[in-house]
Amino acid sequence: MSGYTRPRLLAEDGAPPPASAVLYVANCGPAVGVTDADVRAAFGAFGEVAEVQPADSSGARVIVRFHEPAAAEAALAALHGRPCDRLAGRVLHIRYSVPVKPKAPRGGSLPVTLTASELGIPGIYMVEEFVTAAEEQELLAAVDSRPWKSLAKRRVQHYGYEFLYETRNVDSKQFLGELPAFVSTVLEKITSYPGVKKCTIRLIDQLTVNEYPCGVGLSPHIDTHSAFEEMIFSLSLAGPCIMEFRKYRNGSWRAPSVAKGADEDISQEPECIRKAIFLPPRSMLLMSGEGRYAWHHYIPHHKIDDVGGQVIKRNSRRVSFTFRKVRMGPCDCEYKQFCDSQNKKC
Ligand SMILES: O=C(O)CCC(=O)C(=O)O
């Protein structure tokens, strides 16, 4: 392939792709009876063609690279959307092309730690084998006997309060009821967490159950400060994954982009510190303090994870139980730049 690709119609900043010497040409290629020589003949009328390459595996889209941007501009103006005499009247669809963005490296280039102390993010803790295999099966059976709500790529259930993906918040006036009895043992065990007081279990009032099929992850996000209190517990069941944490150097709390969707990776965004931890099934993660308020957490969309050189396959599904306490007033944390309560203009 050429290293160039089809641009989005409008880039994220709303601008069309920039003019360049490289064109993306659709309805053109061997699958529709157009040879490279035909393409060179048609486009060569506007300037010297440096290369013609397939744009993808369809055989019906090519990349035409000129030596000079002016030649590409002239070819686009003359040939886009019009019958092309040199190609027996074929109508081409042409845009400026863009270079293929390098893919964000998989877990392999980012060391994945097995313990929270190695991870070294203040406020992040992880306890392995937090529930037994028998308890895991009971929890899975309990949620599987209840209705799931389908999102674009995963299924969810909400208890206590519904999590609203459009606002990344809850409606604190819409209490759905107490957390179900099947999580009582888990809530009881949470009191054994380092630094967690006995009264914490009485305070937890919201549970989101996520079911991720193999290869599906979660976009990087900080749980909205004004939505939930400091401590967030996440129990992993049925399969492993890695969780990446990102701290943006000039990071700030950002209003959620509904248009982009909740599951979009923002790995092309500015420089950040990245750290990752392996979450085995039955482990419980606690996000608190700096780790909860100032670091984005993210589950890469991988079918396999590289953990210390070992290839770990994701299971057919991973189910997580995320326990939180809904906040009833504004957040007054010390991580103001990430805090929606303290950044009203965001
Ligand atoms: O699946 C997980 O462990 C994390 C879930 C999460 O971050 C969320 O629901 O906001």
The ligand as an SDF file (V2000), in Angstrom:
LIG
                    3D

 10  9  0  0  0  0  0  0  0  0999 V2000
  -14.3230   -1.8480   33.0590 O   0  0  0  0  0  0  0  0  0  0  0  0
  -13.6810   -1.2490   33.8960 C   0  0  0  0  0  0  0  0  0  0  0  0
  -12.8900   -1.8140   34.6650 O   0  0  0  0  0  0  0  0  0  0  0  0
  -13.7840    0.2460   34.0240 C   0  0  0  0  0  0  0  0  0  0  0  0
  -15.1490    0.7780   33.7690 C   0  0  0  0  0  0  0  0  0  0  0  0
  -15.1750    2.2670   33.7480 C   0  0  0  0  0  0  0  0  0  0  0  0
  -14.1880    2.9420   33.8080 O   0  0  0  0  0  0  0  0  0  0  0  0
  -16.4440    2.9490   33.6120 C   0  0  0  0  0  0  0  0  0  0  0  0
  -17.5060    2.3040   33.5420 O   0  0  0  0  0  0  0  0  0  0  0  0
  -16.4250    4.1990   33.5860 O   0  0  0  0  0  0  0  0  0  0  0  0
  1  2  2  0
  2  3  1  0
  2  4  1  0
  4  5  1  0
  5  6  1  0
  6  7  2  0
  6  8  1  0
  8  9  2  0
  8 10  1  0
M  END
$$$$
